[in-house]
Amino acid sequence: MGGDWTAIMPVKRLAAAKSRLRGAVPPSRHADLALAMVLDTAAAVVAVCDLVVVTDDPVAATAVTQVGARVVPDRPDAGLNEAMRYGADEVAGLSRHRAVLAGDLPALRPAELDEALAQAAQKRSYVIDAAGTGTVLLAAPPGVHLEPRFGIGSAKAHAESGARALGGDWPGLRQDVDTPADLATVLALGAGRHTCALLRDLGLKVACVPAA
């Protein structure tokens, strides 16, 4: 199923990314943590389907290219939703199955993504995050505009826009990382090798199984 899809992942400039996560690691390594999570997410995605990363960060662009993603600049430069819409509807194009997802899913397993995409093949759909209020993935079939509504309360916003909530036991897909508590949950699930390697390099004892 995944071969029919193009995934799109927007990535902020690393220095400004994940502000609520500050304090989880020393300030000098905050950008490294953001990048590690992006790389673990990207590695899981490219195991399933094509991945387009929308970013203006040169470090992130180089790194995700090395794991198999295609990079395009954020030409709209108008926030998360516009970056997602641009990547999905203009770069990938309306002829494709398209899915946008967050870049902070370091426990994502390829099988979880593949199952979610299979469920989303016929209708614009979304996956609710572990907290129950946000969105970690929004998908649209060919010919249907993405219409992203990410932000506070995005799960409700996507439901009100007519998208269907997908059901599935996908803990790695649903668990994004906004806070230090979220990071601890991800490590218990089993994060990918980039996130684990960074934390071990900082001297933190983490016992996590690579996600992808």
C-alpha positions in Angstrom: 0.0 0.0 0.0 2.7 2.5 0.9 4.1 2.5 -2.6 1.0 4.4 -3.8 1.7 7.3 -1.4 3.8 10.3 -1.0 4.4 11.5 2.6 5.2 15.1 3.4 6.9 16.3 6.6 7.5 20.0 7.3 10.6 20.7 9.4 11.1 24.0 11.2 14.5 25.6 11.4 16.1 23.5 14.1 17.1 26.4 16.4 13.4 27.3 16.7 11.9 23.8 16.9 10.3 22.1 19.8 10.3 25.1 22.2 8.2 23.2 24.9 10.8 20.4 24.9 13.6 22.8 26.1 15.3 21.5 29.2 15.1 17.8 28.2 18.7 18.0 27.1 21.4 20.7 27.6 20.6 23.9 25.7 23.6 23.4 23.3 22.1 20.0 22.2 18.5 21.0 21.8 18.7 21.4 18.0 20.5 18.0 17.9 17.5 16.4 19.7 15.1 18.0 17.3 17.1 16.7 14.3 17.4 13.2 15.8 13.7 12.9 16.1 13.2 14.1 12.6 15.7 11.5 11.3 14.0 8.6 13.2 10.6 9.7 11.8 12.0 10.0 8.3 13.7 6.6 8.5 10.4 4.9 9.4 8.5 6.8 6.6 11.0 6.0 3.8 10.7 2.3 4.7 7.1 2.6 3.6 6.7 5.3 0.9 8.3 8.3 -0.8 9.0 11.2 1.6 9.1 14.9 0.8 10.6 17.2 3.5 9.6 20.8 3.4 12.3 22.8 5.1 14.6 25.9 4.9 17.0 24.5 7.5 20.2 23.5 5.6 21.4 21.0 8.3 18.1 19.2 8.4 17.9 19.2 4.6 21.3 17.5 4.3 20.5 15.0 7.0 17.1 13.8 5.7 18.5 13.5 2.2 21.0 11.0 3.5 18.1 8.8 4.8 16.3 8.9 1.5 14.0 11.8 1.6 13.5 14.5 -1.1 13.8 18.1 0.1 12.0 21.2 -1.1 12.2 24.7 0.3 9.3 26.1 2.2 8.2 28.5 -0.5 5.0 29.7 1.1 7.0 30.5 4.3 3.6 31.0 6.0 3.5 28.4 8.8 2.9 24.8 9.3 -0.4 24.4 7.5 0.8 26.2 4.4 4.0 24.2 4.3 1.9 21.0 4.5 -0.6 22.1 1.9 2.2 23.2 -0.4 4.1 19.9 -0.1 1.0 17.8 -0.5 -1.1 19.5 -3.1 1.6 21.3 -5.2 4.9 19.4 -4.8 3.5 15.8 -4.6 0.4 16.8 -6.6 -3.3 16.0 -6.5 -2.8 12.9 -8.6 -1.1 11.1 -5.7 -2.3 9.6 -2.4 -0.7 12.1 0.1 -0.2 12.1 3.8 1.4 14.7 6.0 2.8 14.0 9.4 4.7 15.5 12.2 8.5 15.2 12.4 8.6 14.3 16.1 7.5 10.7 16.0 10.8 8.9 16.9 9.0 5.7 18.0 7.1 5.3 14.7 7.2 1.8 13.3 6.9 1.4 9.5 4.1 -1.2 9.9 2.0 1.3 11.8 2.3 3.9 9.1 1.5 1.3 6.4 -1.6 0.2 8.2 -2.8 3.8 8.7 -2.3 4.6 5.0 -4.2 1.4 4.0 -7.2 2.7 6.0 -6.9 6.2 4.5 -6.9 5.1 0.9 -10.4 6.1 0.0 -11.2 9.2 2.1 -9.5 12.2 3.6 -8.6 10.9 7.1 -6.6 11.7 10.2 -4.9 10.1 13.1 -5.5 11.5 16.6 -2.4 11.9 18.9 -2.0 10.1 22.2 -3.3 13.1 24.1 -6.6 12.9 22.2 -6.7 16.5 21.0 -4.0 16.8 18.3 -3.3 15.3 15.0 -0.2 13.4 14.0 -1.2 12.4 10.4 -3.6 13.8 7.8 -4.1 11.9 4.5 -5.9 12.6 1.3 -6.7 10.4 -1.7 -6.1 11.5 -5.3 -8.1 14.5 -6.4 -8.9 15.6 -2.8 -7.3 18.7 -1.4 -5.4 18.2 1.9 -7.0 21.1 3.9 -4.7 20.9 6.9 -5.9 22.4 10.2 -3.0 21.6 12.5 -2.6 23.6 15.7 -4.3 23.6 19.1 -7.4 21.4 19.0 -6.6 20.1 15.5 -8.3 16.7 16.0 -11.7 18.5 16.4 -10.9 20.9 13.6 -10.1 18.0 11.2 -13.3 16.2 12.3 -15.4 19.4 11.6 -13.8 19.7 8.2 -15.2 16.3 7.2 -12.1 14.1 7.7 -12.5 10.7 9.2 -10.6 9.6 12.3 -8.7 6.4 11.8 -8.8 3.7 14.4 -5.7 1.5 15.0 -3.3 0.4 17.7 -0.4 2.6 16.7 1.4 3.8 19.8 4.5 4.9 17.9 2.5 6.8 15.3 0.2 8.5 17.9 3.0 9.6 20.3 4.5 12.9 19.2 7.0 14.6 21.4 6.2 18.1 22.7 7.4 17.9 26.3 10.0 16.1 28.4 7.3 13.7 29.6 6.4 12.9 26.0 10.1 12.0 25.4 10.1 9.7 28.4 7.0 7.9 27.0 8.7 7.5 23.6 11.7 6.0 25.1 9.5 3.5 26.9 7.9 2.6 23.6 11.3 2.3 21.9 12.7 5.2 20.0 14.8 5.1 16.9 18.5 4.9 16.8 19.2 8.6 16.2 17.3 9.7 19.3 18.7 6.9 21.5 22.3 7.5 20.3 22.0 11.2 21.1 20.7 10.6 24.6 23.4 8.0 25.3 26.0 10.4 24.0 24.8 12.8 26.7 25.3 10.2 29.3 21.7 9.4 29.9 20.9 5.8 30.5 18.2 4.8 28.0 17.2 1.3 27.2 15.3 1.7 23.9 14.8 -0.6 21.0 15.2 1.0 17.6 11.8 1.8 16.1 12.6 1.5 12.5 
